[in-house]
Amino acid sequence: MSNAPLPRRLPRFQPLDVLLLLALAVGGAYLAHRVRAVLDYHWNWGLIGEYLVRYDPQSARWVPNLLLQGLFTTIRLSVWSMVLASVVGTVMGLWRVSASLFKRLIGTSYVGIVRNLPPLVWVFLFYYFVSDQIMPLLGADDLVRGLSSPYLNLLSIVLAPPAQMSAFVSAVITLGLYEGAYITEIVRAGVESIERGQWEASYSIGLSWWQQMRHVILPQALQRILPPLAGQFISVIKDSAIVSVISISELTFQGLQLMASTYITFEIWITIGAMYGFLTLGCSLALAKLERSMRH
């Protein structure tokens, strides 16, 4: 008998799906009509393209404008926050199941403190502490300003423009530590879900605790951790909007600035919503593909 996996059947549209799509289209058209009729709002989608890209006469090419610049900043902010959150969450999650009482207390205290304060409070705490105290103390701003032009350009692409570096770093730390508390619990639950027999079998062949984790427990736990971890990564993208309060020019901040200057409210926020949807959907599909590949 062949052990080849059965081909995955693609979902097909059902009559109910068509009805739901029609209902959404009718609802959207009715909402647009009510906005125009009741609020006397004049739709102007033509301006949105101007704020996505613009023509730069000096370089003689099209370059990203405010909305795309905000999107790229959101991507950079989310990626670095995900990296920090994953590292912190993995370490603290392993400490939460450690045999050391001291490590368990640190992990438990970290989760309890971070998760019981609103993220906006953490944003301001780290912004005023990291930007105003730590960065000047380390001389980070002087170091950045002393870099040559090629390194400054690279730093602007990878992280943020030099003028926003302190605020960007504090935002990454805030989001990374906040989301890391939730990843800590995901890692802890994944490790604790592995059957006791796996621990006993690996211990019986002389593996140390770290060797048990590395070679036996974590490879199995990762398959169980990945689905909730994907949801947490998507939360990082959505939660990044909160750092607009410290004037980081990410997508939400750029939307607020454009809305205040152009008054094309609905077009801007519908476009921004679509951009966030593109990011979260892309992240979800990529992680779903990774999850399927790990199963085989």
Buried (B, 14 or more C-beta within 10 A) or exposed (E): EEEEEEEEEEEEEEEEEEEEEEEEEEEEEEEBEEBEEEEEBEEEEEEBEEBBBBEEEEEEEEEBBBBBBBBBBBBBBBBBBBEBBBEBBBBBBBBBBBEEEEBBEBBBEBBEEBEEEEBEEBBEEBBEEBBEEBBEEEEBBEEBEEEEEEEBEEBBEEBBBBEBBBBBBBBBBBBBBBBBBBBBBBBBBBBEEBEEEBBEEBBEEEBEBEBBBEEBBBEBBBEBBBEBBBBBBBBBBEBBBBBBBBEBBBBBBBBBBBBEEBEBBBBBBBBBEEBBEEBBEEBBEEBEEEBEEEEE
